[in-house]
Amino acid sequence: MPGRQARKRIHFVRATYNVGAEPALSLETMVRRALRNRSVTASQVPIPALGIMETRQKVVPNRGFIRMALGAGAPGESMSTMGLTVAGEGDTDYANAPPHNRAFKLSDAFVLVEGNELLVMVDGMRLGSVALYLRLLLGVAGQPAAHSAFELAPVGDPDKEAVLAEEGVSALKLSGSAYAAENPDALAPGADATGLVEQLWANLTGKIRDVFEYEAGNDQERARLAASWGDLKVTTTIRARGGSRADPIVLQNLQGIGIDLIEDAPVGMDLQIVTGQGSKVSPSELVLGKYVTVDRQDRRNDLSIPDMWSELEDYRIELGQQGRWNP
């Protein structure tokens, strides 16, 4: 029985290698060898941000595309609960440990692999975690290190790329509500461009909120302001000096940040890439992908594995009809 609905993006990505370092085998072939006749336990790898990640279910035919359902959770972790209709003034928390040989699943990913092309749908994790898992999976399967030296790069939309090539990139325009822009965690050394933009956005909105609170006359006014942060719209522009005539490396990095933010944009933030002629392109328009509405399973809050695989297969067919699926 279906439960709540969820809107999910299917990411169309391609395994890419450094020039001259491409292995003779496709990623599909390497993954097939890693999964063939291997138990669920043998597919488990540690992912720092997620705990343990594994291939929960798989379809690995002798030829043709591979389907994978990935899951991640923290072994032995007790799951917290919240009391409802508690009679007393206080609620005593009781955490429940998972049953024997089980873990509370915290995130999912659904993957279709054919050749070096992949369709990926994530729920509770980021696309980068799927790429890391696949690299580590090849490693624990005993494959050469060169097999794991790939990145999952979004496949560009040639029409939108042509617009940017013709008009050039001059700026990134960020906008959104001040309500959900808090990010108290400091960036670790080596954080990527996406993290830097996220920190920039959090610092900007945080300082604006500080100014508003400072101007408030008393605690009552500050409380009223706090309840109205969702009404405060913040907009900023990251612009290269000289516009579309700026140094090409600056413009290239602006475009790269925009693409990275497709997956990792801070909550509540909208982004547009502004061309030299004033056209506005959203990052999701720059790369091929598709949003689908799917049902969560009643009482489990899970996405159905067969249903998610079906969505990936349907999009594969659609891309093939457009001449864009070339494994």
N, C-alpha and C positions, 0 to 999 in steps of 0.2 A: 504494500500500500504506500503511495507517495506521501511524503511529508512536505516540509517547506521547500520552496523553490530557491535556486541559486543561479546567478548569472556568472558564467565562467568564460574565459578567453582561451581558445585553442591557439597555441603558439606554433608557428611554422618556422623551424630552425634547421640549420645545416651544420654538420660536423666539419670544421675547417682546421687545417694544419698549416704550419709555417711552410713557405715555399721551399720545395726540395725535400721536405721531411714527410710527405704523404706516404702512409704505408700502402703496400700493394693490395691489402684487403679493405673492403668497405666496413664501416662501423657495424652495419647489420651482421656481417659475417663474424666479426669479432665478438659481438654480443651473443650471437647464436652459440658460438663455441663456449663462451663463459657460462651460459645458462643450461646447455645441454646436459641432461642427466645429473643436475645438481639440485640438492635439497634446498628448502627455504633457508635453513641454517647456513648453508654454504654461500648464500647470497647476501649475508648480513655484513655491513661495513659501518664503522663509527663515523657519524657526521657531527662535528662539534656543536652546531647550533640546534640539532634535532634529536640527538641521542643515537639510537641504532636505526639504520635504514635497511630495508630488505625488499626483495621482489616477492610480494605476497602471492600473486598469481601470474601466470605467463602462458602464452600460446606461442610455441617455437616450432613452426613447420620446417620441413626439409628445405623448402624454398619459398620465397614470398615474404611479405612483411611480418614482423614480430610485434606482438602486443604484450605489454607489461603493466602490472598494477603494483605500484610501489607504496610502501607505508613506512612511517617513522614514529618512534616512541621512546620513552626513557624506561629502561628495564628496572623493575623493582620500585618504581616511584609510586607513592601513595597519592591517590586522586582526592583533591579537596571537594567538600560538599558545602552547601549553604542550607541552613534550616529554614523551612517554611511553616507558617502557622505554629511557631514555637510559643508555648504558653508563658514562659518566664520573660523577664526583661532582657536577659542575655541569652546568647546562643552558644552552646559548647560545640566546638568543631570536632568532628570525627572524620579522619581520612581513611579511605578504603584502599587496601593494597590490591593489585591485580591478582586473579587466580594463578595457580601454579603454571609456570611456563607461558604466561601471557603478559602483555604490557598494554597500558592504555595508549591507543593509537592517537597521535596528536595531529598528523598531517598525511596527506595522500598525494600521489601523482599518477597520471595515466599516460602511457607512452606508446606510440606506434613508430617503429623503425623500419625503413626500407632504404637500402643503399646507404648513402650518407645523409639522408633527409629524415627528419623526425617531426611528428606532431605531438605536442605535450600539453596536458591540462593539469594544473596544480591546484591543490586545495589545502591551504595552511602552510605551504612552503613556497620558496622562490625557485625560479627556473634554474638559477645557478646551483642549487642543491641537487637537482637532477643531473646536471653536467658533472658535478663532483662525484656523485654516486656512480655514474657509468664509468668514469675514469678509475675509481677505486675498485669497482667490480672487475674490470679487466686485469687489474693488478693482483687481486686475491685469486684470480683464476690462473695466474702464472704466465700471463701474456707479456711480451716484451714492453719495456717502458715506452718505446716509441708509439705503441698502440694507444696509450693514454694521453698523448701530447696533443689533444684537440680541444677546441672551444665550440660551444653551440652558438652560432651566430644567427641572428634573425635574418630571414630571407626578405629582401627588399621588394617593395612594390615599384616596378619599373616606371609606371606613370608618374608617381609622386617623386621618385628620384630624378626624373627628367625635369620636373618643375624646379627642384632645388639646384640641379646642375645648371639650368638656364638662368635662374634668377639669383642664385647665391643665398647664403644664410647670413643674416645680419644681427639677429637677436633671439633670445629666449624670453618669453613672457610667462611669468608665474602668477597665478591668482588663486584665491580660495578663502575660506573662512578662517578666522583666528582661533576658532574653538578647538580644532583637532590638530593643531600645529606644534604641540609640545614635544620636545625630544630631550629629556634630561641626560641621556647617556652620552658620555664623551666618545668621540671617535677614537678607535684604536689606530696605532701607527700603520700606515700602508692602506688606509681605507680608500675605496674606489671613488670615482667621480660622483656616482650616485649618492654616496654617503656625504660627500662634501656639499652637494646641493641640498640634501635633506637638512644638514646642520645649518646651512645658510638660511634656509626657509624658517627653521625653528628659532634661530637667533633673531631674525627680523621680526617675526610675529611676537616673540617674547618681549622684545624691547618696546614694541608698540603697545602691548598690553601693560607694561610697566608704566609707560607715560600716562595712559588712561587712568590707571589706578592711583598714580601720584596726584593727578588733577582732581580725583574724587575728594569730597570734603570730609567724609566720615565713613565708618564701617558699613552703615546702611547703604550708602551710595555705592561702595565697592562691591557689596553683595549683589546689588541690582546690576552692576556692570558684569559681574561674573556670570550671572544668569543670561546675559545678552551677548556673550562672545560670538554666538552663531550668527548674529546680525552684523558683525563687523567684517567687512570684505577688505582683504589686503591684496594689492597687486604690485608687482615689481618687475622690472625688465633688466635682463643681463644683456648688454649691448656691446658689440665690438667697436672700438674706436675706428672710425672710417667706414662703418657699415659694411656693405658687401665688398668694399675695396680693402678691407683690413687684411692683415697677414693671413695667408691661407691656412696655416697651422691653427690659428685661433678659431677661424670659421669651422675647420674640420672638427675641432674639439667641441665646439658648441653643438654641432650636429650629433656628435657621438654621445654627449651628455643627454640630449633629447631622446635618442634611441634607448639608452640605458634606463631612462625614467619610465619607459613603457611598463616595465615590471615592478620597479621599485620606487615609484613616486610616493612622497609622503601622503598620509591620509588627508583627504580634504583639499588637495592641491591639484589644480588644472594647469596644463602646460601647452603652450603653442610655440612653434618655430616660425619666426617671421623672416620672410625672404627680403632680398634687396629691393624688390618691387612692391613690397607691402603685403604679399600674399601670406596667409596664415595656414600652417599645416600642423595638425596634431601628431604626436609621435606614433599613435596607433595607426595613422593613415600611411606612415612611411614604410611600414613592414606588413607583410601578408599575415593575416590571422583572422579569426572569426569569433564573435561572441555567441554563445548558446545559452539557453535557459534550460536548466536540468532540475530534476526532483531529488531531494534528499529522502532517504528511506525513513519511513515512519518509525519513531521510537529509537532509532540508532543514529540519526544525524549523519549517516554515511551516504556517499554517492555510490550508486549501483555500478559495479565494475562492468558487467555486460553493456549497460546503457552508455557508459562513458566510452568504452571501446567502439560502440556503434556510432557515436558522435564523431570520433576520430576517423573511422572508416568512411563515413559520409563526406567529411570534409576532404579526405584524400581523393575521393571520386570527383568532387567538385573542382579541386585544383587540377586534376588530370584533364577534365573537360576544358579547363581554361588554358591548358598547355603549360602549366606552371609546376607540375609535379614531375621531376626528372631524376629519379633515383639512380 
